[in-house]
Amino acid sequence: MPSVISTDVLIVGAGVAGLWLNARLRRQGFSTVLVESASLGGGQSVKSQGIIHGGAKYALHGALTGASEAIADMPRRWREALAGNGELDLSGVRLLSEAHYLWSPGTIAGNLTSFFASKAVRGRVDQVKGDQLPPALQDKRFKGKVYRLAELVIDVPSLIQRLADLAGDGLLAGQKIEPLLEGGVLVGLKVDEREIRAQRIVLSAGGGTAALLEALGLTQPAMQRRPLHMIIAKGPSLKPLYAHCLGGGTKPRITVTTHPAADGQWVWYLGGDIAETEGVNREPAEQIATAQKELGQLLPWIDLSTARWATLRVDRAEPLQSGLTRPDNAFVAEEGRLLVGWPTKLALAPDFADRVIASLDRDGIQPGPITALPPLPRPPMAIPAWEQLLP
Ligand SMILES: Cc1cc2nc3c(=O)[nH]c(=O)nc-3n(C[C@H](O)[C@H](O)[C@H](O)COP(=O)(O)OP(=O)(O)OC[C@H]3O[C@@H](n4cnc5c(N)ncnc54)[C@H](O)[C@@H]3O)c2cc1C
């Protein structure tokens, strides 16, 4: 029989939300165990585009909510952490781009009026030209306007690696999760038959949270999935580009981020409107053809003839929203010792941790005595999608 463990906070799900929270709690002196059933960061986190949004994209809708004002602080918090002087020491995590760009290909600047009037972008957006343009847009045939947003783009695999290092001995590879009850009250979880007692239990299992709640006999909080059909291109002629390309509507027509592959080539990862509803309904070959056509029109000077292509289907997992509003705030619900939530964005992982820590503070939860953990089976690191699909 594996040994019984007692810890202050037991976290289930080691994506960015669980890993960030775990590192924050450990820094405050709490003991933690973080359980992962597959690979570290391998759910949505390593499949994300790594943009640390500051809310600019949401300002495109014209009206800003209070929630998007909260997101405005995220780039600063991440920047401090990356510099080693923030709430976590993330020095060593690779920054892919100091800025994300907004690129309007034609003469649709009219759509940007409300954008520039909004509080989230005022004073934080500069137009760039000439050699300040992102390398992929530096061509005499380029027409249109480009604005630099104060948003970072990070290399998510190196972030996950750093957060895993900060987790010390507290990571546990575990598959079967059952409630551990005492007098009908949840006091911990049984993970592969091992009893783990905790003052608080946090479910941050992304798309796996609904099934975990069901295993615990709960139906709330309800979750929604938003399917995406992302496109990946890899080739020797690709140059770095981190930009939302605007179409006629309020959503970016295409969002391009560029990632380093293990063999030194660049990978373009394409999301935005192209990966949403219509893109989800396309077969992979059709989705690739659509992306090739779009890029051929937008960036005809980039030679895509030697690029290799793949697509990736992945769901975003979020709390169920009413109407069509997009969640742009971390979400945490509480019931007894259980806290359940979704950051809703990689960028909002700090906000997710804040909400859990605020709940512990409010309930007077203090770090208990730290006892050494027995050696635990450690979950593997996630492998980026392009290394698997386009090795
Ligand atoms: C294509 C795409 C692009 C995105 N781009 C961005 C972006 O540029 N910027 C941004 O801010 N956000 C972006 N997002 C959103 C962001 O990726 C997510 O909001 C964030 O990664 C969610 O983190 P998480 O830790 O909650 O979930 P996940 O990363 O999904 O992690 C959940 C973990 O829980 C584990 N798990 C599941 N079930 C169990 C179980 N029963 N027991 C144990 N473990 C379990 C999973 O294996 C997984 O490792 C993007 C999302 C997608 C899909």
The ligand as an SDF file (V2000), in Angstrom:
LIG
                    3D

 53 58  0  0  0  0  0  0  0  0999 V2000
   -4.9820   26.8230  -29.3790 C   0  0  0  0  0  0  0  0  0  0  0  0
   -4.9910   27.6480  -28.1300 C   0  0  0  0  0  0  0  0  0  0  0  0
   -4.2920   28.8460  -28.1020 C   0  0  0  0  0  0  0  0  0  0  0  0
   -4.2780   29.6340  -26.9380 C   0  0  0  0  0  0  0  0  0  0  0  0
   -3.5400   30.7840  -26.9270 N   0  0  0  0  0  0  0  0  0  0  0  0
   -3.4840   31.5140  -25.7920 C   0  0  0  0  0  0  0  0  0  0  0  0
   -2.6450   32.6670  -25.7350 C   0  0  0  0  0  0  0  0  0  0  0  0
   -1.9520   33.0220  -26.6800 O   0  0  0  0  0  0  0  0  0  0  0  0
   -2.6360   33.3830  -24.5760 N   0  0  0  0  0  0  0  0  0  0  0  0
   -3.3760   33.0190  -23.4940 C   0  0  0  0  0  0  0  0  0  0  0  0
   -3.3350   33.7220  -22.4940 O   0  0  0  0  0  0  0  0  0  0  0  0
   -4.1720   31.9000  -23.5150 N   0  0  0  0  0  0  0  0  0  0  0  0
   -4.2210   31.1490  -24.6340 C   0  0  0  0  0  0  0  0  0  0  0  0
   -4.9900   30.0080  -24.6640 N   0  0  0  0  0  0  0  0  0  0  0  0
   -5.7160   29.5900  -23.4560 C   0  0  0  0  0  0  0  0  0  0  0  0
   -4.7740   28.8790  -22.4970 C   0  0  0  0  0  0  0  0  0  0  0  0
   -4.0070   27.9330  -23.1880 O   0  0  0  0  0  0  0  0  0  0  0  0
   -5.5590   28.1870  -21.4020 C   0  0  0  0  0  0  0  0  0  0  0  0
   -6.4850   29.0500  -20.8190 O   0  0  0  0  0  0  0  0  0  0  0  0
   -4.6280   27.6900  -20.2930 C   0  0  0  0  0  0  0  0  0  0  0  0
   -3.5110   27.0120  -20.8260 O   0  0  0  0  0  0  0  0  0  0  0  0
   -5.4080   26.7730  -19.3830 C   0  0  0  0  0  0  0  0  0  0  0  0
   -4.5340   26.2870  -18.4070 O   0  0  0  0  0  0  0  0  0  0  0  0
   -5.0160   25.1490  -17.4190 P   0  0  0  0  0  0  0  0  0  0  0  0
   -3.8620   24.8780  -16.5320 O   0  0  0  0  0  0  0  0  0  0  0  0
   -6.3210   25.5130  -16.8110 O   0  0  0  0  0  0  0  0  0  0  0  0
   -5.3830   23.9230  -18.3590 O   0  0  0  0  0  0  0  0  0  0  0  0
   -4.5110   22.8460  -19.1450 P   0  0  0  0  0  0  0  0  0  0  0  0
   -3.2620   23.4180  -19.7000 O   0  0  0  0  0  0  0  0  0  0  0  0
   -5.4490   22.1840  -20.0810 O   0  0  0  0  0  0  0  0  0  0  0  0
   -4.0590   21.8430  -18.0040 O   0  0  0  0  0  0  0  0  0  0  0  0
   -4.9310   20.9510  -17.3660 C   0  0  0  0  0  0  0  0  0  0  0  0
   -4.1200   19.7370  -16.9390 C   0  0  0  0  0  0  0  0  0  0  0  0
   -4.9500   18.8840  -16.1660 O   0  0  0  0  0  0  0  0  0  0  0  0
   -4.6430   17.5570  -16.5070 C   0  0  0  0  0  0  0  0  0  0  0  0
   -5.7710   16.7020  -16.1380 N   0  0  0  0  0  0  0  0  0  0  0  0
   -6.9600   16.5650  -16.7540 C   0  0  0  0  0  0  0  0  0  0  0  0
   -7.7340   15.6650  -16.1210 N   0  0  0  0  0  0  0  0  0  0  0  0
   -7.0130   15.2210  -15.0610 C   0  0  0  0  0  0  0  0  0  0  0  0
   -7.2550   14.2620  -14.0370 C   0  0  0  0  0  0  0  0  0  0  0  0
   -8.4070   13.6090  -13.9600 N   0  0  0  0  0  0  0  0  0  0  0  0
   -6.2980   14.0460  -13.1310 N   0  0  0  0  0  0  0  0  0  0  0  0
   -5.1060   14.7080  -13.1890 C   0  0  0  0  0  0  0  0  0  0  0  0
   -4.8170   15.6150  -14.1410 N   0  0  0  0  0  0  0  0  0  0  0  0
   -5.7600   15.8740  -15.0720 C   0  0  0  0  0  0  0  0  0  0  0  0
   -4.3890   17.5940  -17.9890 C   0  0  0  0  0  0  0  0  0  0  0  0
   -3.6380   16.4740  -18.4380 O   0  0  0  0  0  0  0  0  0  0  0  0
   -3.6230   18.9120  -18.1230 C   0  0  0  0  0  0  0  0  0  0  0  0
   -2.2230   18.7320  -18.0200 O   0  0  0  0  0  0  0  0  0  0  0  0
   -5.0050   29.2010  -25.7980 C   0  0  0  0  0  0  0  0  0  0  0  0
   -5.7050   28.0010  -25.8250 C   0  0  0  0  0  0  0  0  0  0  0  0
   -5.6950   27.2280  -26.9690 C   0  0  0  0  0  0  0  0  0  0  0  0
   -6.4180   25.9250  -26.9640 C   0  0  0  0  0  0  0  0  0  0  0  0
  1  2  1  0
  2  3  1  0
  2 52  2  0
  3  4  2  0
  4  5  1  0
  4 50  1  0
  5  6  2  0
  6  7  1  0
  6 13  1  0
  7  8  2  0
  7  9  1  0
  9 10  1  0
 10 11  2  0
 10 12  1  0
 12 13  2  0
 13 14  1  0
 14 15  1  0
 14 50  1  0
 15 16  1  0
 16 17  1  0
 16 18  1  0
 18 19  1  0
 18 20  1  0
 20 21  1  0
 20 22  1  0
 22 23  1  0
 23 24  1  0
 24 25  2  0
 24 26  1  0
 24 27  1  0
 27 28  1  0
 28 29  2  0
 28 30  1  0
 28 31  1  0
 31 32  1  0
 32 33  1  0
 33 34  1  0
 33 48  1  0
 34 35  1  0
 35 36  1  0
 35 46  1  0
 36 37  1  0
 36 45  1  0
 37 38  2  0
 38 39  1  0
 39 40  1  0
 39 45  2  0
 40 41  1  0
 40 42  2  0
 42 43  1  0
 43 44  2  0
 44 45  1  0
 46 47  1  0
 46 48  1  0
 48 49  1  0
 50 51  2  0
 51 52  1  0
 52 53  1  0
M  END
$$$$
